[in-house]
């Protein structure tokens, strides 16, 4: 997931510096929760176009789209956009 940086910090795991307004990307939910709790990050809902194939499949499943399991990424994207949340909800 992607998160917006609210306060500058250096990630103690990667030693990468982040400034206010940068995007921080991580799948480590514990690390992200800590950074959000301390006020360094705020979560951003990714647009549908930014989702990877696995995330699109899960969203299609959640929306009840038939045949999602056999669709390619482009078809999944179109189906999710027709049946589900729009990018304007970010």
C-alpha positions in Angstrom: 0.0 0.0 0.0 1.0 3.6 -0.5 0.9 6.3 2.2 1.5 10.0 2.1 4.3 11.3 4.4 3.1 14.0 6.9 6.4 14.5 8.7 10.0 13.9 7.4 11.7 10.8 8.7 14.4 8.3 7.9 13.1 4.7 7.8 15.1 2.8 10.4 14.6 -0.5 8.4 15.7 0.8 4.9 17.6 3.9 5.9 15.7 5.8 3.2 14.8 9.4 4.0 11.3 10.7 3.3 10.2 14.3 3.2 6.7 15.8 3.8 4.5 15.0 0.8 6.5 12.0 -0.4 4.9 8.6 -0.9 5.9 5.8 1.4 5.2 2.3 0.1 5.2 -0.8 2.3 3.5 -4.1 3.0 4.7 -4.2 6.6 1.5 -3.5 8.4 3.1 -3.2 11.8 5.7 -0.7 10.6 3.0 1.3 8.8 0.7 1.3 11.9 3.6 2.6 14.0 4.4 5.4 11.6 0.7 6.4 11.3 0.3 6.3 15.1 3.3 8.6 15.5 2.0 11.0 12.9 4.5 10.4 10.1 2.1 8.9 7.6 -1.5 9.1 6.4 -3.1 6.3 4.4 -4.1 7.0 0.8 -6.6 4.8 -1.0 -5.0 3.8 -4.3 -7.0 4.5 -7.5 -8.3 1.4 -9.3 -5.7 1.9 -12.0 -2.9 1.6 -9.4 -4.0 -1.8 -8.1 -2.0 -4.9 -9.1 -3.5 -8.0 -10.7 -4.1 -9.8 -7.3 -5.8 -6.8 -5.8 -8.0 -6.4 -8.9 -9.0 -10.1 -8.7 -9.9 -9.7 -5.0 -11.9 -6.6 -5.7 -13.7 -8.3 -8.6 -14.5 -11.2 -6.3 -15.8 -8.9 -3.6 -18.0 -7.1 -6.1 -19.4 -10.5 -7.3 -18.1 -10.1 -10.9 -18.6 -13.4 -12.7 -15.7 -15.0 -14.5 -13.1 -12.7 -12.7 -10.8 -15.7 -12.1 -10.1 -16.1 -15.8 -9.8 -12.4 -16.8 -6.6 -10.7 -17.7 -5.6 -7.5 -15.9 -7.1 -5.2 -18.5 -10.5 -7.0 -18.5 -10.5 -7.0 -14.6 -9.8 -3.3 -14.6 -12.7 -2.6 -17.0 -15.1 -4.8 -15.0 -14.2 -3.3 -11.7 -14.6 0.2 -13.0 -18.0 -0.7 -14.4 -19.3 -2.4 -11.3 -17.3 -1.0 -8.4 -15.8 2.1 -6.9 -14.6 4.9 -9.1 -11.3 6.7 -8.9 -13.1 9.8 -7.8 -13.6 8.3 -4.3 -10.0 8.8 -3.4 
